[in-house]
Amino acid sequence: MTTRTLVILPTYNELENLEGVVRRLQQSAPDVDILIVDDNSPDGTGWLADRLSDELRNVHVSHRVVRAGLGGAYLEGFAWALRQGYDLIVESDADGSHRPEDLPRLLVAIENSDLVVGSRWVEGGKVENWPISRRLLSRAGSAYARVMLDIPLRDVTGGYRAYRASALLALKLESVNSQGYCFQIELLWRAVCAGLRVREVPITFSDRILGASKMRGRIVIEAMWRVTMWGLAARLAPLGRRTVASHA
């Protein structure tokens, strides 16, 4: 039986990047489908997504009426993928920072895993075009979440991930309400708590060349506040967690 794979690309003002990413995904993994979830981008990204969907048989589009955040876009994409019967669901940025050429590595790794995280911070992983300040912030954020939530992985905030459909069902997505930076931490923590088989594989993260970053200070603040609250709550009422395998 053929394994059906869907890559979810949340977009907001990615007119300059979207088509290049879609075509690189097709070249790197010709058999995967793509769902673009657009947050009513004012720059015409939604129009471009529709054009690509008309032109390419494996591209689908979901238009959201208002901009409602990265977490909400992924949750909508997950729900769509599960309704359509996909076996594997991949999270990826639409700005080119998650290289489509690394996708086959994630898909090979998930053959023996429930969740695969593309990691910048394991051996073989790297970051390109980031200033030292941003590298330090990302490493510090991962380290803090790793310690507070007892997550035995190096890249806790990375957003290039492949899930089995069964793994998403185990995460009780209906109760997830965090966004952005924090959304990725919460889903990984839930996977650890559920005893899922989680694996890290090295990727190259390339900072966007075109367009503006969506990262804002309030997103980082929200993440650190939520991680602190979760960590304190877990220490007061420990959740039965099993060890997660981490492999470079």
Protein Blocks (a to p, Z undefined) as FASTA:
>chain_A
ZZddddddddehilkmmmmmmmmmmmmmmmbccddddehianommmmmmmmmmmpmkbcc
dddfbdebjklmmmmmmmmmmmnopabdcdddfeopacfklmmmmmmmmmmccbdcddfk
bghiacehiafklmmmmmmmmmmmmmmnopabfblmbcbdcddfklmmmnommlgcbehj
llmmmmmmmmmmnopacddddddddddfedcdfbdfklmmmmmmmmmmmmmmmmmmccdd
ddddddZZ
